[in-house]
């Protein structure tokens, strides 16, 4: 995972990191709003994340929050 800082992440990986950073109840509520196939892919991506370095998580969270605002 440390090398993840130096490579481009897919949109699914970024969304998985974002969702994994939310509390469980909020992440579940978001996932329930998605298409079943997308939800399954994201759950798989979350499961496969492993340990996400804090700097990567912070970068992804900042980018996601900028997109929301």
NORCOR-V494006 format. One record per residue. N is the residue number from 1. RES is the residue in one letter. NEAR is the number of other ideal C-beta (glycine too) atoms within 10 Angstrom. Layout:
n-><N & N>
res-><RES & RES>
near-><NEAR & NEAR>
This chain:
n-><1 & 2 & 3 & 4 & 5 & 6 & 7 & 8 & 9 & 10 & 11 & 12 & 13 & 14 & 15 & 16 & 17 & 18 & 19 & 20 & 21 & 22 & 23 & 24 & 25 & 26 & 27 & 28 & 29 & 30 & 31 & 32 & 33 & 34 & 35 & 36 & 37 & 38 & 39 & 40 & 41 & 42 & 43 & 44 & 45 & 46 & 47 & 48 & 49 & 50 & 51 & 52 & 53 & 54 & 55 & 56 & 57 & 58 & 59 & 60 & 61 & 62 & 63 & 64 & 65 & 66 & 67 & 68 & 69>
res-><X & X & X & X & X & X & X & X & X & X & X & X & X & X & X & X & X & X & X & X & X & X & X & X & X & X & X & X & X & X & X & X & X & X & X & X & X & X & X & X & X & X & X & X & X & X & X & X & X & X & X & X & X & X & X & X & X & X & X & X & X & X & X & X & X & X & X & X & X>
near-><10 & 8 & 6 & 16 & 12 & 6 & 7 & 7 & 15 & 9 & 8 & 14 & 20 & 19 & 20 & 24 & 22 & 21 & 20 & 17 & 15 & 14 & 8 & 9 & 8 & 11 & 18 & 11 & 11 & 15 & 16 & 8 & 7 & 14 & 8 & 7 & 8 & 12 & 14 & 12 & 15 & 21 & 15 & 12 & 19 & 18 & 10 & 9 & 17 & 7 & 9 & 18 & 12 & 8 & 9 & 19 & 15 & 12 & 15 & 20 & 15 & 10 & 13 & 15 & 10 & 8 & 9 & 7 & 4>
